[in-house]
Amino acid sequence: MTKNLTMCRLQLKITGIVQGVGFRPFVYRLAHELKLTGNVLNNSEGVTIEAQGQACDLALFEAAFRDQPPPLARIDSIDVTPLPVVSDCDKFSIVHSEKESLAVVAVSSDKCTCKDCFDDIADINNRHFRYPFTNCTNCGPRYSLINGLPYDRPNTAMADFEMCPECERAYLDPMDRRYHAQPVSCPQCGPQLSFKQADLTLLSNKESALEDAIEALIKGKILAIKGIGGFHLVCDATNDSSVSLMRQRKNRPAKPFAVMVENIDTAKQLVTGSTAEWQILSSAERPITLMRKIDSQNAQPALSHLVAPEIDRLGIFLPYTPLHQLLLDGIKRPLVMTSANLSGEPIITNSEAIKTKLAHVIDNILDHDRPILNGCDDSVVQVINDKLQVLRLARGYAPLSFYSEQALEGNILAVGAQQKNSICFGFNHNLFLSPHIGDLVSIEAEEFFHHTLNTFSRLYGFTADRLVHDSHPDYATSRWAQSQGVARTSSVQHHYAHVLSVMAANNITTPVLGFSFDGTGLGDDNTLWGGELLLCDVNQYQRQARLSTFALIGGEQAIKQPVRVLLAIMLEKYSPEEIKQLDIPALKALSPILFSNLVKLWQAGTSIKTSSIGRLFDAVAVALGMINEIQYEGQAGILIETAANSLSSASDLNNFDSQSELQQLNSNSRDCPTEHYQPICFDIKLSNGQWNSSDLLQQIVEQITLAPLTPLRVALIAKAFMDALCDMVCESAKPHLTTPIVLCGGVFQNRYLLERCEKQLTAQGNQLLSSKNVPINDAGVALGQLWHAMHNQHV
């Protein structure tokens, strides 16, 4: 007991996400509760605390950081050092931040406005009433407005906004929740709204600008609205004419739009979901969450059918800023909110670029004068088997930081893939995965790549002494890495990097069995891989099995016109004459000259070959009459999944009491004999390390030509196709019950496929590794590249 009452002094160095998240006031209030003296400061390593008091109180003080940190904080390490007791230390204080050469603090992502701030803007007696930029230490922008570390106001986009006396009082009071909230402001001293024409002619300011924007949306206008990380294109989601006009002007005929709704109650009138989905939707990250649509006839208010045509999912999200909440409170209906950009370009962050690039799309602009220093799109997620799957890593989740127990040798930069690009930095014990950059197919996208690179280099004083890139030599990232003159430059095969990214998320270096299924990626044999079974550890991989290859007739054209893929696979089993006789509408639609030319190209054997399961999905979708040309990435997989989901559930098909129950699923069932409505099964054989794609497609074609393709038969075939892929995965994994399984690549964004695979693998005793917050699509490749490099220092 005497020992516990002994006066002691400790130094605590804490790393992680500990700046800009209310950590110092948390420390200050805790120290006062425990009657400790000393100080706390931010520096480039994180937070350093010196605390003096009785040993028992210091023990409680230290434990609180591990057990009850602030809600937005993440503790990576706590280094505790005893210090001599100081005799004249009689208070606890917050010391002004230091600035050193190399910052290793993790930059926080932008977070949703907290409940307290939402309450403030709704309270007529609060000085933040209806102020669109209200925030506090527990919420609001972070990454999008930071210019340097440490995270203090002069190093942010708020540097030029001088605080009024009331804001300054709150900012300097450790007991106030706005203490050192760097974007803190109010109507008297902070950013303001402006409403403009598309040519930037000013129409109104402040509250009038908000009211004018609401009125314009109600009238069916299309607006560009500036948010935290960029502009949205916005219109009334219940107005067919507005949504149709946006599609026409933006040249976006089919790709689904995301919808923002006022609150959870409104969301529940449009979508249905599990407890986990509702929790994610309303979390502090407030991502766009893909959820199951409620039948449009029953949904109130009824969304335009053009918002997400022909699919059963809706990307829905809730207001995450006061501006969004005020807009939705005023319009009282769901809003289409899609990123303001041209196809293939990053999100636009200033109104001049809106005028230059999108003046033909919009009617007005709702702007504001707080600069966006780092553009950041909305995150997109879905929930599968009650686990989060991140499809686009951005606002709320990124930058995504990892603490590595093993220190890295030197500074490593991994530059990721060509599509869905992100970059990953590694130094000391830290790994940082950047927010979504996008497809590097335009000058603007490559400029955003360089901007993101420069942002992180500036924040962390980072200069790479090692570069890692994809093994495809023609990727923009590969060319850039090779041009830098960095002596230690290496490459990692694309599908191996997919598996490595999930290993990194789970801090695993030992062997795993990885199913890496996607659309494309250069393999070691100069074919395009995408249906790979890889036995991997952190040093190397062995290709255990693959989808049998087929030609991409005409190369890139086959990706846009998947009937070429369908024809190529069918030519493995049928003669051209036999194909002409088959009742496959997509093939019959080819002119005789085009059909003949495509066959000749295939026979010449000059087209690149692929083992891509993503391309196999394209071929099946074309054969089923779902698409003619690919209008957006992943369209075939989404449509096939939607068809399968139109059946009541996967298990129900095995429990029908009679054929008549099957018939009731489709009003057109009378068009063909009832025996054709039996559940369908396909089988994929593994032979000589290959899953035979042409055998599978032959089985599908036989079913297609057996009877007319009613919606029910399309659904049954779609389901059977994905069930066959699931069975293929599970059979291949069965001999590896002691080896962790990784399911990765864009194909496993298919909810039906992944959900079924995970359940069946778990049932047969396999151990599965979750991707956690790391995207399993190409956005995670950079992390996989870095994970390989940091464990192979001499490669």
Number of C-alpha atoms within 10 A of each C-alpha: 7 6 10 13 12 11 16 20 20 20 19 18 18 22 22 23 22 26 29 28 26 24 25 26 23 16 25 21 14 16 24 13 11 15 16 23 20 22 21 25 19 26 22 23 20 21 22 21 21 21 27 27 23 18 19 16 20 22 12 12 19 15 12 14 19 13 9 9 17 19 12 19 20 21 17 19 15 17 10 14 11 12 13 10 14 13 6 7 14 12 14 20 19 17 14 11 16 12 14 12 11 15 20 23 25 28 28 27 24 25 25 24 24 19 10 13 22 22 15 19 23 16 13 11 9 12 15 22 18 23 27 26 27 27 30 26 23 24 27 30 27 26 27 23 24 25 21 20 28 27 27 21 20 16 15 23 21 21 16 11 16 12 19 14 11 13 18 16 14 19 23 14 13 20 13 15 18 25 21 26 26 26 30 24 27 22 18 15 15 22 20 19 22 21 26 23 16 23 15 17 11 14 14 17 18 16 17 14 22 23 17 19 27 21 15 18 24 17 13 19 21 24 29 31 24 24 23 28 25 26 29 24 22 26 28 27 28 21 24 16 16 22 26 17 18 22 19 12 15 18 12 15 15 16 16 21 22 23 25 26 25 22 16 13 9 18 23 16 17 23 20 17 16 13 10 15 21 17 12 20 25 18 15 21 21 26 29 24 28 22 23 19 20 18 13 15 9 10 16 15 17 17 23 19 15 21 24 19 15 15 19 20 20 23 23 27 26 25 20 26 24 26 22 19 22 22 21 20 14 17 18 16 22 25 27 27 24 20 19 28 20 15 13 15 20 26 25 25 23 18 24 14 13 24 19 11 14 21 19 12 22 23 18 25 31 25 23 21 14 21 17 23 20 22 25 30 29 27 22 21 25 22 21 19 14 12 15 19 23 25 25 28 30 25 29 27 24 24 23 20 23 18 19 16 12 11 13 18 16 14 17 28 28 32 27 30 30 22 18 20 25 27 28 28 26 29 21 16 15 21 23 21 23 26 29 27 29 25 22 23 15 14 11 15 19 20 15 20 23 12 16 20 19 14 18 21 14 16 22 22 16 22 15 16 14 22 26 26 31 29 18 22 13 11 18 21 24 23 14 14 22 17 9 10 10 12 10 14 20 18 20 24 19 29 30 29 30 32 32 33 31 29 28 23 20 13 15 17 16 12 17 26 24 31 28 29 28 28 24 22 23 18 19 12 7 12 18 22 26 30 29 25 27 22 21 22 20 23 15 13 18 12 13 17 19 25 24 21 23 27 27 26 28 17 15 10 13 22 22 17 20 28 25 27 28 28 25 25 24 22 19 15 14 15 11 14 8 11 16 15 10 14 16 17 13 19 19 14 12 14 10 11 9 11 17 13 12 18 18 12 16 22 14 9 11 13 16 17 19 26 28 27 26 23 27 28 26 31 26 26 24 25 25 24 13 18 20 17 16 17 15 13 13 20 21 25 27 21 19 26 22 20 23 24 19 18 18 10 11 17 9 9 16 10 8 13 9 9 14 12 12 18 16 11 14 14 11 14 21 10 11 14 10 13 8 15 18 16 16 17 14 21 17 22 15 16 10 10 14 19 23 18 22 23 19 20 23 17 16 22 19 11 19 20 12 12 15 17 19 18 17 22 24 23 21 24 27 25 27 20 25 23 21 18 19 22 18 17 18 19 14 16 23 13 10 15 14 13 17 18 23 27 26 29 30 24 25 21 26 16 18 22 20 19 17 19 22 20 12 16 21 14 10 13 13 21 19 16 18 19 23 14 20 24 26 30 26 28 33 37 38 30 33 29 34 31 28 26 27 21 15 12 13 7 12
